[in-house]
């Protein structure tokens, strides 16, 4: 197997693989409690969400090609396993780029997934884009979790897919696959849905992307790699096992799948992240 391309972007990553690297520029206060509209059913919200998804599958497709040379692999797995995936699925990906949800939605030809988000992001300037793309804030208050869960109960009942980042935090252009949190797999087990692994990997920039990178560096930016997103085959829970054992097995199998899809042979992190 060819070793994966490791981009040198000059970023110093934290020792803790689930540390928050991003500093949110707070422009608003957001209270996530029992009164928060986890699923906004208003006409205006649905209209804005439709507009965002049209942009994701039109203008953002062009931008992804021009800026990141995006390539998609494994789409045949969607056709091959259409019957397994028809009643809903949870997609899983490494969290390494600001646009990685957009890349995943494009790769899957998604008509509208939802995804859990660190609630602090809703205090920043991207709140509208995140919210209308399908982001749902994860409450810190244990008493509010039931409203968050109710939202995903409704999403699953409509057979709508949801997307998760089991590494929990974003490390831009990081190559190894970090440990996975067990909570996301407990969610998939609750609904007895397949888990579909995806992996983002990198390619060395070539002309004309080298020109764009040189311009970025002159402006104080970093050289960014080209991006590939690969879709794996769906994973099913072992129904002969109890919840705890089946969830642990799924986490391990999914972590191994993402490592493999990313082209990594010697990943330095285990599957268990908590």
Number of C-alpha atoms within 10 A of each C-alpha: 6 7 10 16 16 15 18 12 14 8 11 8 13 11 7 8 18 19 14 14 13 11 9 13 12 13 12 11 10 16 12 19 17 15 9 15 14 20 19 13 9 9 9 10 14 13 11 16 20 16 13 21 21 13 13 23 18 12 10 18 15 14 13 19 13 14 15 18 18 19 18 16 15 16 15 12 14 20 10 11 12 11 9 15 19 13 15 20 24 27 24 24 25 30 24 21 16 12 11 19 24 20 24 23 19 20 21 17 13 15 14 16 21 23 21 19 20 15 18 16 20 25 17 18 14 13 18 15 14 21 23 21 23 21 25 22 21 18 21 12 11 8 11 16 16 13 18 22 14 13 18 23 15 12 17 19 12 11 15 19 22 21 22 19 21 24 26 22 19 20 24 16 21 21 21 19 26 26 22 25 18 20 13 20 24 18 16 21 21 11 15 15 24 21 25 23 24 27 25 28 27 23 18 14 19 13 8 10 19 15 11 16 20 14 14 14 12 9 9 9 12 16 19 23 24 22 24 18 23 22 26 23 18 21 18 18 21 14 10 8 11 9 15 11 13 18 23 17 17 22 25 16 17 26 26 18 21 23 26 16 20 24 22 20 13 10 15 10 15 13 23 15 16 9
